[in-house]
Amino acid sequence: MKIYYNPDLNKNHCNGVLAVGNFDGLHLGHQKVIKEAKQKAKKNKIPFGVMTFEPVPVMFFNKKIKNHRINSLEQKKTQLKKFKLDFLIIIKFNKNFSSQSAEEFIKKIIFKKTKCKYLYVSKNFKFGFRRQGNIKTLKKFEKKYNFKNIITQPFKKGKKIISSTLLRNKIRLGKIDEVNKLLNRDWCISGKVIKGQRRGRKIGFPTCNLKLRNYAVPRLGVYAVKVESKNFYKNGIANIGYRPTFNGKNLLLETNIFGINKNLYNKVISVNFKKFIRPEKKFRNLKHLKQQIKLDIKKAKK
């Protein structure tokens, strides 16, 4: 998969099929768009790629929005590789790009740069200055700019349309088993292990600590997890919260990895969430906390 950080494609990747969207989370609905686009490319024997935006537009427009993302850009790239794309375009979403009119986006990028023949988007796709462009706009300019716009029907689970908003809500409610089904993989937070207060080590349960950065915040509490790095893939237990027993101030993801008791500072790990165990709570003393951790670990292993 060739990655472009601008839409200047080489000629081998022009005149193909392009799926466009934020693809935050790359859930089953996004996967449906990408699979249908890939099928079209295969049938017509032309290149196939995806265009996405960085940062997520809503976070560009509203700087107060911090904990929003379902997956990081690096995770998104890794997940998209599995679809065996020919190319991936990552558009820098900035003031210049966001000030383009809807027709300018179609003319300058879709028509002149990618020369795309088939453009796949979801039904609620909006684009251009103040999100004035939509699927009707794309239909209007099809003939003028020589592309065919194909709208993928929403992916539904029961009566609900699968969307990134739905996923974020379920993450915040701690419904991780439901989230994982809608992603068709485990929801995961990746990051570099930072130094903590070493309290876990002192009470016999050493932890690897991660900041949440821009990830959506799951329900505060304890989770059964799988932890992955370059050198291992282990079961574990994680607490996401403020550590009220110790009057903590900062939100932190603390993970106790089963079978590993060594310094992992500055190492990148991925914490894959499997199941919510219990809400975060404040304990009267360390003795009660240790007793509860032992029960949590037993439940996580089960």
Sequence and secondary structure as in RCSB ss.txt:
>XXXX:A:sequence
MKIYYNPDLNKNHCNGVLAVGNFDGLHLGHQKVIKEAKQKAKKNKIPFGVMTFEPVPVMFFNKKIKNHRINSLEQ
KKTQLKKFKLDFLIIIKFNKNFSSQSAEEFIKKIIFKKTKCKYLYVSKNFKFGFRRQGNIKTLKKFEKKYNFKNI
ITQPFKKGKKIISSTLLRNKIRLGKIDEVNKLLNRDWCISGKVIKGQRRGRKIGFPTCNLKLRNYAVPRLGVYAV
KVESKNFYKNGIANIGYRPTFNGKNLLLETNIFGINKNLYNKVISVNFKKFIRPEKKFRNLKHLKQQIKLDIKKA
KK
>XXXX:A:secstr
 EEESSS   GGGSSSEEEES  SS  HHHHHHHHHHHHHHHHHT  EEEEEEES HHHHH TT  S BSS HHH
HHHHHHTTT SEEEEEE  HHHHTS HHHIIIIIIIIII  SEEEEETT  BSGGG B HHHHHHTTTTTT EEE
EE   EETTEE  HHHHHHHHHTT HHHHHHHHTS  EEEEE B    HHHHTT   EEE  TTB    SEEEEE
EEE SS EEEEEEEEE  GGGT  S EEEEEETT  S  TT EEEEEEEEEEEE    SSHHHHHHHHHHHHHHH
H 
